[in-house]
Amino acid sequence: MTTNPFVNRVSSLSGPARDIAPVTPSDTADLPDVAIGLYVESGGTIVLTTVRGEIRTVQVLDFSILPVGVSRVHATGTTASGIHAMVLA
């Protein structure tokens, strides 16, 4: 029988995430759930909106983890791919 350590655990912003979901960058739609961080498979530029509402442009390498609260990953200007949102939902 497998035990699930998440059953009675309260979600925390310090992690771990409860799920990781693929991101489709969009200039008009927010992520379904605010991410506590992003995981990026193929590096490049990411244009994102933080949970504070600021639009930021960052460069990341392959297999990067970006530990910032993100509400949107923009299509325009984003060249990185294989982006996944780490979420608590």
WOVENRA-V802828 format. One line per field, one symbol per residue. burial: + if it has 16 or more other C-alpha atoms within 10 Angstrom, else -. A space follows every 50 residues. Layout:
burial: ???
//
This chain:
burial: ----------------+--++-+++----++--+++++++++++++++++ ---------+----++--++++++---+-++-++++++-
//
